[in-house]
Amino acid sequence: MTTDPWLHIVGIGEDGLDGLVPATRAIVEAAEVILGGDRHHQLAANPDAERMAWPSPFDAMIETIRGLRGRRAVVLVTGDPLWFSVGARIGRAIPPSEIVYHPQLSAFQLAAARMGWSLADVETLTVHGRPVEQMIAFIQPDARLLILTTGAETPAQIAKFLTERGFGASPMTVLAAMGGKDEARFEGVAESWDHVVPAFNTLAVECIAAPDAALIPRVPGLEDALFQSDGTMTKREVRAVTVAKLMPMRGALLWDIGTGCGSVAIEWMRAARYARAIGIEPRADRRAMAAANALALGAPQLQILEGEAPAALDGLPPPDAIFVGGGLTEEVFDAAFAALRPLGRIVANAVTLESEAVLIALHARHGGDLVKLSVHRAEPVGRLTGWRPQMPVTQWSLIKR
């Protein structure tokens, strides 16, 4: 049975009702109940409507909205309801057939217009209500970033991130109250940023790299020196192959069993938008290193758990990919492969003969790809240079079909 739309989610800008098309304005003015933040209520006058604030905790919002069914209900949001906005969250819980969305110009569109930037050529990010460190993964030479911020302190935090990585000369522009009578603009560069800005703002950054800037691309294979480590980690060249075999995809989940310093999980998260990872590590010192690396390299939402497989796998959400850095056993494989989603990828590396024997046996039973990776690095030999071999790595990978 199809239900007629009863909920209107209306994007609104700093110009309030005057910025809405007539049909949308009529819906707001005829509403029996309006739900939104204080700022939204101030922008949309309707003396007859019942006013409701966002519930706390925010998760209670969905039940509150469901309770409005049968009334002329309007939810007010900023800009485009489906672009980094609460409209998407509501749409996952209430059938889309019951909702009518009324988009307004987004902060990204307004900011791009103010900056004269093509939206097709910029990265659009939000750190609103999310860890600010996640923007670090997007600091690249010549990149242009538009960032929805968390508050007045966010631009200074981002200026610090830029400066620490050799991008201190990057121009920064804070845009506030765009489209309203109080619109304001603040300009500066990251290394000397000292503006006091309004709490509700959008930040534009043009990344300018110094000659000694850190180059931290989003493709896998970051320098080993970028990670805190006790020396036990998947090294750069092998890590690049490993992450490629794991195939990072938008929103996909990785289990990193024996995560160590977190290098594989972090590179997985950096390689695809909204990729997620759970690192499982029994040692507290390595969990601490993984957490520090995740913050420094723009993957602050890496989830790190204490434990060992297979026991630690119980109750975890099913993964799209699994990496086992060493010590794979039949028992661990059986538990991991059973949890793996269809088309999921499992990759296991081994450096000892004993671990290699396990991978060879698993390959014989289940198929997949078995390869040996050997890396030689040029190093000084007295006054000359020679090749120094790294420990070879046996790698087994399999796709669940």
N, C-alpha and C positions, 0 to 999 in steps of 0.2 A: 504494500500500500504506500502510495506516495503522499507525503505530507506537504501541504502548501507552506511556503516560506513565512515565518513569523518573526524572525530575528533579523534586524538590520544592523550591520556593523559599518559605521560611518567614519571615514577618515576626515579629519579636520585640521586646518592650518591655523597660523597666527591671525589670519583675517576672519576667523570664526564663521558664523553663518553666512556672512557676505561672500565668502569664497566658495560656497556650495552651489551646485546647479540647482535651479528652482525645484525640481522634483525631489531631490535629496533634502533640501531645506524644508520642504513641506512635510516630509516624513519625520524629521526631527521636531518640528513645531507641533506635530500632531501626536507625538509619543506620549504614552501614559507613564512610562518609566524609562529613565535614562541612567545608564551605568557608565562610569568613567572616573578618571582622576580629577583632582581639584582643578587643575589647569583646564581640562576639557570642559568641565561644568562652567567655568568662568567664560569660556569662549562661545558657549552655546546657550543663550538665554531661552528659557521656556518656563514661564512662571507656573504653569499648571501641572508639569510633569513631576512625578515622584523621583527624587534624586538618590542614587545609590553609589557609594564609593567602592573601589576595588576591595574585595574581601581580603582578610589576612588570617591565615596564610593564603598566598596567591592561588594555591591549588584548589581552594574552596570556591574559586570563581565559577568553575564549570557547573557545580551543583546549584549555585546561586542563579546562574543564567538559565539553567533548565527549569528552575522554579518560576520563571517569567513566562513560560509557554501559555498561550491564551490571552496575553496582553500585548498591547502595541509597544514592543520593546526595542530600544536602541542602545547599542554599545558604541561609545565614542573612543576613538584611538587617534594617534597622531599620524598624519600622512596616509601612506598606502597600508591598509590593514593586513596585507599579505606579504610585506617586504620587511623582514626582521621585526614583526609586530605580533601582537597578541591574537590577531585574527586567525593566524595559522594554527595556533594552539587551540582555539575554539573550534576551528574546522576539523581538527582531528578527533574531537569528542562529540560533536553534534553533526548529524548528516548534512552535507553541503546543500541538499535539496531544501533544507529548512532555513537557510541563511541567504540573505542578499547582501553582497559587499558593495560599498560605495567608496571607491578609491579617490584619494586626493593626491596632489603632488607630494612625493616623498621628500624627505630631507636630502637624500642623495641627488635627486633631480634638481632641487633648488640649489644645493651646494655646487653641483657641476655647472649650472648656469652662472652662478656668481664667479666661479673660477675660470669659466671659459674652457672647461675640460669636456671631452667626449666621454660619456658614460661607458661606451664600449671599450675604452682604453684605460680604465681605472679599476682598482680592486675596491669593492664595497664591503666594508667590515662593520661588525658591531662588537663592542665590548660592554654594552649596556647590560648590567646584571650578570656579566661573565668576567672571567679573569682577564685583566688588561694584557697580561703577558702573551696571550694568544696572537696578538698582532705582530709579535717579533718575527714569526715565520714569513711575514710578507715584506720585511725590510730588504729590498733588493735595489741595486743601482738603477736609477732613472724610473723607478716605479712611482706611480701616483696612487695615493690611498685616500679614500673618503671613509671616515670612521665615526659611527655613532658612539658617543662617549658615555661613561658612567656618571660623570659629574664634573664639578669645577676643577677637581684635582687631576683629572685624567690627562689633559694635554701636557702637563709638567711631567707626569710619569712617562708618557710616550717620548717626550723630548729627552729624557734620561736614557731610555732604551736606545734611541738613535745615536746619541752622543757616545755612549759606551761602545758602540759597534762601529765607530768611525764615520757616522753619518751626521755629525754635528752641524754641518753647513746646510742641512735640509731646511728649506722654507716651510713654515707652518702657518696655517690660517685657521682661526676659530671663527665660526659663523654661528650667531645666536639669534633667536626670534625671527628667523627668515620669513619674509612676507608680511610682517607686522609693523606697527608704528615704532616699536622699540628695537628694530633690527640693528645688530651691532657686528662689527668685524674687528678682529685682533690679529696682527701680523707680526712675525718674527722668525728667528731661526732656532733650531733645536738647542744648540750649545749655549745660547744666552736667553732662552725663554724665561720670562718673568712676569707675564701678564696675569692679572686676576680676572677670571672670566665667569660668565653666568653658569649656573649648574647645568642648564639644559642647552647643549651645544652640539655642533657637528664640527669635526676636525678634518682639514685637508692637509695632506703632507706630500711634498715632492721630494723623493729620496735622492740626495746628492752624496755620492761616496767619495771619501778622501782616498788618496793613493794607498794608504795602509788600512783601509776599511776591511772589516770581516766579510768574506764572501760566503754566505750560508744559503745556497740554493735549496729549492724544495725537492729537487731530484735526489735520490738516495746516493750516499757515498761521501758524507761529510768527513772532514779531517778528524782523525782520532783524537787530536789534541783539543778539540772542542768539547770533549766529554770528560768529566771527572771519572776516573777509573782506577782500580787497583791493578790494572794490567790484564785482567781477565775480561775480555770483551770481544765481540765480533768485529774484526778489523775492517778497515775502510773498504777495500776491494771486495772482500767476501760479503760484507754487509750490503753493498750495492747489488750484488747478484741475489742475495737472500731476499731483500725487499722486493726486487723485481719479480721473483718467483712467487712471493706472497700476494702480489697484484693489489696494491692499495686502491680502493674505490670510495667514492663519496658516501659518507655515513657508515662505512663498513667497520666491523668490530674484529680486532685481533686479540688472541690470547698469546702472550709472550711468556712461555713457561721457562722459569729460570732466567728472569729478565736481567739480572746483573745490574749494570749501570744504566740500563734502559735504552741502549743505543738503537736497537732494531725497532722497538715500540715507538720511540720518538721519531725516527725517520719515516715509519709507516704513517704516523699522524700528520707529519708535515707534508707528505706526498699527495694527499687528497683532502679536499674540503670536508670538514666534519667527521673525518675518520676517527675512530675511537680505539682505545687499547686498554687491556688489563694486563699488568705485569705481575707475575707471581714469583716471589723471591723469598727464600727462608732466612737470609742473612740481613740483619738490621743495618749494617754499614753499607751494604750495596743498595738497599731500599732507599737510604738517605741520599746516596749519590744519584740514583735514578730520579728522585724527586727534584734535586737541585738541577740536574741536566734538563729535565722537562721544563722547568721555569725559565732557564737561561736560553733555551732553544725554541721557545714558542709552542710548547705542548703541555700547558699547565693542567689540562684535564686528564692526563694520564692517571689511571687508577692503579695503585700499587697495593698488592695484598701480600701478607705474610703467609707462607705455607709451601708445601711441596705437592707435586702431582703424584698420584691421581686424586688424593683426598681433597686438595684445595680446589679442584674443578667442580665439585658438587655445588649445585645451586647457581652457577654463573650463567648469564644469558648466552645463548648459543652463538658461537663465533662464525665469522665469514672466513677467517684464516687463523692458523695456529703456527707458531714458531717454537721449536725446541732447540735451544742453543747447545745442548749436550746432555748425555745421560738418558736418551730415549730408551725405554723398555717396552716390551710387548704390552705390559699392563697399562702403562701411560698411553701408548698408542691406541689401544682399544677404547679407553675412556675418552680420549680426545677425539678420535675419529667418529665415535658414536654421537658426540655432541655437535660436531661440525655440520654446518648447514649444507644443503645440496649446492654443488658447484664451489664448495669451500676448498681452500688450499691449505695443505700442511707441508711444512718444510722443516727438516731436521739436519743439523750439522754435527759432525764428529771429527775429533782430532786424534783420538786414541784408537789403537787396534781393536780393543774390546768394543768400543762404541761403534766403530766401523762395521764390525761383524754383525751387530744388531741391525744396522741399516741395510746391509747386504741381505740378511735374512728377510727383513720386511719387504724389500724390493722384490725378492723371489716370490713372496706370497701375494703381494698386492699390486705389483707393477709400479708404474710411475717412472720418474727420471732419476738416475743415479750418476753423479758426476764427481770428479775429483778436481778441486781448485788448488792451483799452485801459484804463489806470488813470489817474485824475487824483487828486491829493492836495491838500488844502487847505493853503496855505502863506501866510505873511505877504507882502503887497504894500504896502510902506511901512507905514502905520499900519492898513491894512485887510487883508482876506484874499481870496485868489483861488485859482483852480484851476491847479495846475501839472501838465502831462501828463508821464507817464513814457513811455519809448520803447515803442511798440506791439509786441506779440509775436504772431507768426504761429505757430499750433500745429497740427500734424498728428498724428492718432492713429489707430491701426489695431489691430483684434483679429484674431489668426491663427485662421482657421477652416478 
